[in-house]
Amino acid sequence: MTRTHDQNVRDDIKNLIHPYTPLNTFGATGPMVIRKGDGVYVEDDQGNRYLEGMAGLWCTALGFSDQRLVNAAIKQMKDLPYYQIFAGRSNEPSIELSERLLAMTRHLGMDKALYANSGSEANDAAVKVIWYYFNAMGKPNKKKLIARERGYHGVTVMAGSLTGIPGNHADFDLPVDRVLRTGCPSLYHYGRPGETDDQLVDRLVADLEALIAKEGAETIAAFFAEPVQGAGGVIVPPMSYFPKIQAVLKKNNILMVADEVICGFGRTGNMFGSDTYGIQPDIMTVAKALSSSYMPISATLVTKEIFDGLVKGSERNGAFSHGVTYAGHPVASAVAVEALKIYEETNIVGHVQKISPRFLQRLSALQSHPLVSATRGVGLIGAMEIVQDKATRKPFDAASGVMAHLGNAVLEQRLITRPLRDTMAVCPPLIITEPQIDELFDKLGRALDHTLGFARDKKLVS
Ligand SMILES: Cc1ncc(COP(=O)(O)O)c(C=O)c1O
């Protein structure tokens, strides 16, 4: 019997491990298989068209059908599909990318770029760079890394250890040692009764000072933070948070690593989250929108001071013995160069600034919905908290199936958003237009209404 393409795809699904899916639990329906992309929309293998309100995994800034990016890849594939950048070799796209990337981040102090393929690797490399730097500077005791509750920095052994989400640790034997955990600047989740944002910040600053005093500043190397925490629930920090935290870090000679993997390239309404929140990083990690995610590529950017330390260390060791096969991959670099050109030529940041008020206004209007206790957002990233009881902010019991219902109701509206515990996240491609923002929130509103009906039928809400 001849098998159709669809049957083959369905069978192959069984051979794939799907992240964040309980293994061996695909029911009759299986996963949603996406086949095509068109602007901010994607189409599944059944022909259903969805507004992709998460830009994939917070990443396809230019949507799903940018022809300039496609052409850049084709051209580079034809010219030179691969060449490495080890031991005195290089390729033109990776050089051009570094020039552009550093021109865009020079005001934040960045001076050199180290490439890899994913955000996790970029953060892993940041850790290795930090240890190498302090060893070279004669401070071999500076090893510990501070990272925050709800932080997400990836899943490799070290990045996964920096990540502050219990699910990413359980049974993976993470976190490894050398990681210290500190608080998350979310008044909604961690505020004490009557506490203001500024009081929360002062408490977190005091906690950080106490942690540093307890461990000894001479043992602590760096602090890792996303400007806006993404996978931890879209935590938008108070404006006073980073300046005050950084003052403590500076006083104690602790490096600041800005994980810009989600926030980089316009997401928060400025080119970088560090611009929006007044962060002065020693190291920045970027990925995702670096190539609009059309090719896997990430970078760890460092200041001249750090780079000089790496030079010193490599003189001692004979070489800087770190790098991955696909670092500075010419096709990925060429696509990233094109993405950066598009951001500049189309003034993507200006576009985000122009339409963000509509996005934030429609998001915040959802607070009047009986299931939504709070919303938060900045630029084109936002989230809402789904609760059973608005007065007490009590979330639904997972067994109630309400969040699962909402997830399905959103899909039935032909919209893609991302449930994170009791939070629903939205993070559309940056090219989204105002009518598409309205479409997104109209659909979300209908999905919430549908879910309210479900919760009422189950007598979970009145
Ligand atoms: C802020 C942040 N850092 C790092 C990562 C890890 O990136 P990757 O999944 O490419 O390894 C992610 C992924 O979502 C992220 O959101």
The ligand as an SDF file (V2000), in Angstrom:
LIG
                    3D

 16 16  0  0  0  0  0  0  0  0999 V2000
   16.1260   34.8530   27.6760 C   0  0  0  0  0  0  0  0  0  0  0  0
   16.5480   33.5650   27.0680 C   0  0  0  0  0  0  0  0  0  0  0  0
   17.8270   33.1720   27.1710 N   0  0  0  0  0  0  0  0  0  0  0  0
   18.2690   32.0360   26.6240 C   0  0  0  0  0  0  0  0  0  0  0  0
   17.4120   31.2080   25.9440 C   0  0  0  0  0  0  0  0  0  0  0  0
   17.9170   29.9160   25.3780 C   0  0  0  0  0  0  0  0  0  0  0  0
   17.9630   30.0030   24.0150 O   0  0  0  0  0  0  0  0  0  0  0  0
   17.9800   28.6580   23.1260 P   0  0  0  0  0  0  0  0  0  0  0  0
   16.6290   28.0230   23.2970 O   0  0  0  0  0  0  0  0  0  0  0  0
   18.2380   29.1730   21.7470 O   0  0  0  0  0  0  0  0  0  0  0  0
   19.0770   27.8210   23.6350 O   0  0  0  0  0  0  0  0  0  0  0  0
   16.0800   31.5760   25.7880 C   0  0  0  0  0  0  0  0  0  0  0  0
   15.1410   30.7170   25.0460 C   0  0  0  0  0  0  0  0  0  0  0  0
   13.9520   30.9060   25.0490 O   0  0  0  0  0  0  0  0  0  0  0  0
   15.6300   32.7750   26.3850 C   0  0  0  0  0  0  0  0  0  0  0  0
   14.3470   33.1400   26.3050 O   0  0  0  0  0  0  0  0  0  0  0  0
  1  2  1  0
  2  3  1  0
  2 15  2  0
  3  4  2  0
  4  5  1  0
  5  6  1  0
  5 12  2  0
  6  7  1  0
  7  8  1  0
  8  9  2  0
  8 10  1  0
  8 11  1  0
 12 13  1  0
 12 15  1  0
 13 14  2  0
 15 16  1  0
M  END
$$$$
